[in-house]
């Protein structure tokens, strides 16, 4: 699922995401499912990717990338 810039901004504001966390959410929604692939796509270390994913999970109060994707989809289609 590819979000528009407007939708990404809405999610960023709603969940108080940093710019990097917003990129993480965007990639998750595009189907990037591993921390290794997230790190590669963003040009960051695997450890940094894991930290960002953890931060996103905390802000969304979810424990998995799939749960985050579902929550974003639901919040955009209320």
N, CA and C of each residue as an Amber inpcrd file, in Angstrom:
protein
   234
   0.8480000  -1.1730000   0.0000000   0.0000000   0.0000000   0.0000000
   0.8940000   1.2370000   0.0000000   0.7510000   2.0440000  -1.0040000
   1.5370000   3.2730000  -1.1090000   0.6660000   4.4400000  -0.6480000
   1.1630000   5.1830000   0.3450000   0.4360000   6.3400000   0.8590000
   0.8360000   7.5990000   0.1020000  -0.0930000   8.5270000   0.0210000
   0.2180000   9.8330000  -0.5380000   0.9910000  10.6310000   0.5040000
   1.6020000  11.7120000   0.0730000   2.3200000  12.5720000   1.0280000
   1.3650000  13.1050000   2.0870000   0.1530000  13.4340000   1.6850000
  -0.8510000  13.9510000   2.6270000  -1.2040000  12.8910000   3.6720000
  -1.3750000  11.6540000   3.2380000  -1.6870000  10.5740000   4.1700000
  -0.5200000  10.3250000   5.1220000   0.6990000  10.3470000   4.5940000
   1.8760000  10.1680000   5.4470000   1.9700000  11.2690000   6.4960000
   1.6990000  12.4990000   6.0890000   1.7130000  13.6170000   7.0430000
   0.6620000  13.4170000   8.1260000  -0.5160000  12.9310000   7.7260000
  -1.5910000  12.6770000   8.6830000  -1.1540000  11.6360000   9.7150000
  -0.5570000  10.5540000   9.2520000  -0.0800000   9.5000000  10.1500000
   1.0430000  10.0290000  11.0350000   1.9420000  10.8010000  10.4450000
   3.0630000  11.3810000  11.1980000   2.5560000  12.2350000  12.3560000
   1.5780000  13.0830000  12.0840000   1.0290000  13.9510000  13.1250000
   0.2250000  13.1560000  14.1510000  -0.5950000  12.2350000  13.6700000
  -1.4690000  11.4700000  14.5560000  -0.6740000  10.6560000  15.5730000
   0.4310000  10.0740000  15.1280000   1.2100000   9.2040000  16.0240000
   2.5040000   9.8530000  16.5040000   2.6940000  11.1250000  16.1750000
   3.8770000  11.8940000  16.5890000   5.1730000  11.1780000  16.1910000
   5.2510000  10.8400000  14.9190000   6.4150000  10.1370000  14.3980000
   7.5000000  11.1040000  13.9700000   8.7300000  10.6820000  14.1340000
   9.8560000  11.4510000  13.6080000   9.8950000  11.2310000  12.0940000
  10.6550000  12.0450000  11.3730000  10.7700000  11.8180000   9.9260000
  11.2560000  10.3980000   9.5940000  12.2370000   9.8800000  10.3260000
  12.7430000   8.5280000  10.0510000  11.6930000   7.4740000  10.3750000
  10.9690000   7.6500000  11.4780000   9.9010000   6.7070000  11.8120000
   8.8160000   6.7110000  10.7420000   8.5500000   7.8770000  10.1820000
   7.5740000   7.9800000   9.0910000   8.0530000   7.1910000   7.8750000
   9.3490000   7.2700000   7.5880000   9.9070000   6.4900000   6.4810000
   9.7740000   4.9900000   6.7590000  10.0020000   4.5950000   7.9950000
   9.8620000   3.1860000   8.3800000   8.4300000   2.7200000   8.1300000
   7.4510000   3.4900000   8.5800000   6.0480000   3.1320000   8.3810000
   5.7330000   3.0490000   6.8870000   6.2020000   3.9970000   6.1230000
   5.9640000   4.0010000   4.6840000   6.5210000   2.7250000   4.0440000
   7.7280000   2.3430000   4.3960000   8.3230000   1.1300000   3.8340000
   7.5780000  -0.1280000   4.2800000   7.1460000  -0.1620000   5.5290000
   6.3670000  -1.3050000   6.0150000   5.0970000  -1.4500000   5.1820000
   4.4520000  -0.3290000   4.9240000   3.2130000  -0.3620000   4.1450000
   3.4550000  -0.7660000   2.6920000   4.6680000  -0.5520000   2.2140000
   5.0180000  -0.9630000   0.8570000   5.4430000  -2.4290000   0.7900000
   5.4590000  -3.0940000   1.9450000   5.7430000  -4.5170000   1.9650000
   7.1420000  -4.8980000   2.3890000   7.9430000  -3.9330000   2.8150000
   9.2770000  -4.2610000   3.3260000   9.0670000  -4.8800000   4.7030000
   9.3920000  -6.1610000   4.8200000   8.9950000  -6.8890000   6.0190000
  10.1230000  -7.2890000   6.9580000  11.3600000  -6.9920000   6.6280000
  12.4340000  -7.3660000   7.5400000  13.2430000  -6.1370000   7.9370000
  13.7900000  -6.1990000   9.1270000  14.6310000  -5.0980000   9.5970000
  15.8490000  -4.9230000   8.6970000  16.3650000  -6.0310000   8.1760000
  17.5180000  -5.9650000   7.2790000  17.1840000  -5.1700000   6.0210000
  16.0120000  -5.4340000   5.4570000  15.5960000  -4.7260000   4.2450000
  15.2880000  -3.2540000   4.5380000  14.7160000  -2.9850000   5.7100000
  14.4720000  -1.5970000   6.1000000  15.7960000  -0.8450000   6.1870000
  16.7690000  -1.4560000   6.8440000  18.0980000  -0.8350000   6.9900000
  18.7190000  -0.5770000   5.6260000  18.6480000  -1.5530000   4.7540000
  19.2230000  -1.4260000   3.4080000  18.5490000  -0.3040000   2.6320000
  17.2220000  -0.2460000   2.6730000  16.4780000   0.7870000   1.9500000
  16.7920000   2.1910000   2.4470000  17.0560000   2.3290000   3.7390000
  17.2860000   3.6370000   4.3320000  18.7630000   3.9840000   4.4750000
  19.6250000   3.0240000   4.1790000  21.0610000   3.2640000   4.3050000
  21.5070000   3.4670000   5.7390000  20.9050000   2.6770000   6.6440000
  21.2500000   2.7560000   8.0630000  21.6630000   1.3770000   8.5450000
  22.2110000   1.3090000   9.7400000  22.6270000   0.0160000  10.2870000
  21.4090000  -0.8020000  10.7050000  21.6190000  -2.0960000  10.8130000
  20.5530000  -2.9850000  11.2700000  20.1100000  -2.6040000  12.6790000
  21.0530000  -2.2650000  13.5420000  20.7130000  -1.8500000  14.9080000
  19.8310000  -0.6130000  14.9220000  20.1580000   0.3470000  14.0770000
  19.3430000   1.5680000  13.9980000  17.9420000   1.2440000  13.4910000
  17.8490000   0.3740000  12.4910000  16.5370000  -0.0140000  11.9650000
  15.6960000  -0.6590000  13.0530000  16.3160000  -1.5300000  13.8370000
  15.5900000  -2.1910000  14.9290000  15.0960000  -1.1760000  15.9540000
  15.9320000  -0.1820000  16.2590000  15.5210000   0.8500000  17.2150000
  14.3470000   1.6560000  16.6810000  14.3900000   2.0180000  15.4090000
  13.2840000   2.7790000  14.8290000  11.9980000   1.9540000  14.8030000
  12.1030000   0.6860000  14.4440000  10.9220000  -0.1790000  14.4280000
  10.3490000  -0.2920000  15.8350000  11.2100000  -0.4520000  16.8170000
  10.7400000  -0.5210000  18.2040000  10.0080000   0.7760000  18.5910000
  10.5800000   1.9160000  18.2260000   9.9430000   3.1990000  18.5260000
   8.5770000   3.3340000  17.8820000   8.4710000   2.8670000  16.6500000
   7.1850000   2.9030000  15.9470000   6.1870000   1.9780000  16.6490000
   6.6340000   0.7950000  17.0180000   5.7470000  -0.1460000  17.7200000
   5.2270000   0.4520000  19.0220000   6.1000000   1.1250000  19.7550000
   5.6930000   1.7650000  21.0130000   4.6450000   2.8430000  20.7340000
   4.8900000   3.6910000  19.7520000   3.9580000   4.7850000  19.4620000
   2.6110000   4.2770000  18.9540000   2.6200000   3.1790000  18.2240000
   1.3760000   2.5980000  17.7220000   0.7400000   1.6410000  18.7200000
   1.4670000   1.3250000  19.7810000   1.0320000   0.3520000  20.7830000
   0.7240000  -0.9950000  20.1240000   1.6410000  -1.4020000  19.2430000
   1.5370000  -2.6520000  18.5030000   2.8430000  -3.4160000  18.6640000
   2.7980000  -4.7190000  18.4220000   4.0020000  -5.5200000  18.6040000
   4.5800000  -6.0760000  17.3050000   3.9400000  -5.7790000  16.1720000
   4.4580000  -6.3110000  14.9190000   4.2600000  -5.3120000  13.7760000
   5.0430000  -5.4960000  12.7410000   4.9320000  -4.6320000  11.5670000
   3.5630000  -4.8050000  10.8960000   3.0660000  -6.0300000  10.8560000
   1.7570000  -6.2850000  10.2590000   0.6590000  -5.5470000  11.0230000
   0.7350000  -5.5670000  12.3350000  -0.2600000  -4.8610000  13.1580000
  -0.2220000  -3.3590000  12.8940000   0.9660000  -2.8290000  12.6950000
   1.1110000  -1.4010000  12.3780000   0.4280000  -1.0940000  11.0490000
   0.6750000  -1.9370000  10.0480000   0.0700000  -1.7210000   8.7310000
  -1.4580000  -1.7420000   8.8230000  -1.9910000  -2.6910000   9.5760000
  -3.4490000  -2.7850000   9.7440000  -3.9850000  -1.5380000  10.4340000
  -3.3010000  -1.0900000  11.4730000  -3.7540000   0.0840000  12.2200000
  -3.7270000   1.3340000  11.3450000  -2.6940000   1.4970000  10.5340000
  -2.6250000   2.6460000   9.6230000  -3.7780000   2.5900000   8.6280000
  -3.9900000   1.4250000   8.0390000  -5.0670000   1.2650000   7.0750000
  -6.4110000   1.6160000   7.7100000  -6.6550000   1.1220000   8.9120000
  -7.9210000   1.3940000   9.5960000  -8.0740000   2.8730000   9.9250000
  -7.0060000   3.5240000  10.3560000  -7.1070000   4.9350000  10.7320000
  -7.3290000   5.8300000   9.5180000  -6.8600000   5.4120000   8.3520000
  -7.0710000   6.2020000   7.1330000  -8.4430000   5.9620000   6.5080000
  -9.0850000   4.8920000   6.8900000 -10.3640000   4.5370000   6.2680000
 -11.5200000   4.5220000   7.2630000 -11.4770000   5.4410000   8.2000000
 -12.5740000   5.5790000   9.1780000 -13.6660000   6.4260000   8.5930000
